[in-house]
Amino acid sequence: MSQKIPVLILTVSALGAVSAHRFVGFDGAQVSASGGKSLGVSTFDATDGQDLALDVVGTTVVEAAGAIAVGADVVSDANGLAITNPGVGGEIVAAKALDSAAGAGEFIEVLLVQ
């Protein structure tokens, strides 16, 4: 697993189950729309209503849903996992990849940009 250097960590109340290293929205739910807006990345698993720490500024570690190249614009998929921005329109770039992922299930360091 990659390193991380969070500069700002915020606590939210989890809305539904949230897995570690996933993009989380402003409502505290794991992002459920591909390219959706996120507040930060979860630092651990949480159940509904549990306090959840999010890395919001700096670098963090996300779980990839597929191959990602170093320097790629990263967005969330419909499960809160990191994917390369498909560029079909309307996606909100959440991060820049600092590591590469060869495929799903790998953990990479990203620089949060939004």
C-alpha positions as CSV (number, residue, x, y, z in Angstrom):
1,M,0.0,0.0,0.0
2,S,1.1,3.5,-0.8
3,Q,1.9,6.2,1.8
4,K,-0.4,9.2,2.4
5,I,0.1,12.7,3.7
6,P,-3.3,14.2,4.7
7,V,-3.2,17.9,5.4
8,L,-6.9,18.1,6.5
9,I,-9.0,15.3,7.9
10,L,-12.8,16.0,8.5
11,T,-15.2,13.8,10.4
12,V,-18.7,13.1,9.0
13,S,-21.5,10.7,10.1
14,A,-21.6,7.8,7.7
15,L,-24.8,7.5,5.7
16,G,-25.1,3.7,5.0
17,A,-22.1,1.4,4.9
18,V,-18.8,2.9,3.8
19,S,-15.7,0.9,2.9
20,A,-12.2,2.1,3.6
21,H,-10.3,3.9,0.8
22,R,-13.5,5.0,-1.1
23,F,-14.7,8.4,-2.2
24,V,-17.4,9.8,0.1
25,G,-19.8,12.6,-0.7
26,F,-20.8,15.6,1.4
27,D,-23.7,13.6,2.7
28,G,-21.4,11.0,4.3
29,A,-22.4,8.3,1.8
30,Q,-20.0,6.4,-0.4
31,V,-20.2,8.1,-3.8
32,S,-22.7,6.1,-5.9
33,A,-22.6,7.9,-9.3
34,S,-19.7,7.6,-11.7
35,G,-17.8,10.9,-11.7
36,G,-19.9,12.1,-8.8
37,K,-18.8,14.9,-6.4
38,S,-16.9,13.8,-3.3
39,L,-15.8,15.5,-0.1
40,G,-12.9,13.2,0.6
41,V,-11.7,9.6,1.0
42,S,-12.7,7.3,3.8
43,T,-9.8,6.2,6.1
44,F,-11.6,3.1,7.5
45,D,-14.8,1.0,7.2
46,A,-17.9,2.5,8.8
47,T,-21.5,1.5,9.4
48,D,-24.5,3.7,9.1
49,G,-24.4,6.6,11.7
50,Q,-20.8,5.9,12.8
51,D,-18.3,8.7,12.8
52,L,-16.0,8.5,9.8
53,A,-12.7,10.3,9.1
54,L,-12.2,11.6,5.6
55,D,-8.9,12.7,4.1
56,V,-10.0,16.0,2.4
57,V,-6.8,17.8,1.5
58,G,-3.4,16.4,0.7
59,T,-2.6,12.9,-0.5
60,T,-4.5,9.8,0.4
61,V,-4.8,6.1,-0.6
62,V,-7.7,4.9,-2.7
63,E,-8.8,1.5,-4.0
64,A,-8.7,1.3,-7.8
65,A,-11.5,-0.3,-9.9
66,G,-9.2,-0.8,-12.8
67,A,-5.9,0.3,-14.4
68,I,-4.8,3.8,-13.7
69,A,-1.7,5.5,-15.0
70,V,0.5,7.9,-13.0
71,G,-0.7,11.5,-13.6
72,A,-4.2,10.5,-14.7
73,D,-7.2,12.4,-13.6
74,V,-9.1,10.3,-11.1
75,V,-12.8,10.2,-10.5
76,S,-15.1,7.9,-8.5
77,D,-17.0,5.0,-10.0
78,A,-20.5,4.1,-8.9
79,N,-19.0,2.2,-5.9
80,G,-16.7,4.9,-4.6
81,L,-13.7,3.3,-6.2
82,A,-11.0,5.2,-8.2
83,I,-11.1,5.1,-12.0
84,T,-9.4,7.1,-14.7
85,N,-11.7,9.9,-15.9
86,P,-13.5,8.5,-18.9
87,G,-14.1,12.1,-20.1
88,V,-17.7,11.4,-21.3
89,G,-18.9,14.7,-19.8
90,G,-20.0,15.9,-16.4
91,E,-17.4,14.0,-14.3
92,I,-15.9,15.8,-11.3
93,V,-12.2,15.1,-11.1
94,A,-11.4,14.3,-7.4
95,A,-7.7,13.6,-7.6
96,K,-4.5,13.1,-9.6
97,A,-2.8,9.7,-9.6
98,L,0.6,9.6,-7.9
99,D,1.0,5.9,-8.4
100,S,-0.2,3.5,-11.1
101,A,-2.6,0.6,-10.7
102,A,-2.5,-2.4,-13.0
103,G,-6.1,-3.4,-12.2
104,A,-8.9,-3.6,-9.7
105,G,-8.2,-4.0,-6.0
106,E,-4.9,-2.2,-6.0
107,F,-4.3,0.7,-3.6
108,I,-2.7,3.8,-4.9
109,E,-1.7,7.2,-3.6
110,V,-3.5,10.2,-5.1
111,L,-3.4,14.0,-4.7
112,L,-6.8,15.3,-3.8
113,V,-7.6,18.3,-6.1
114,Q,-11.2,19.4,-5.5
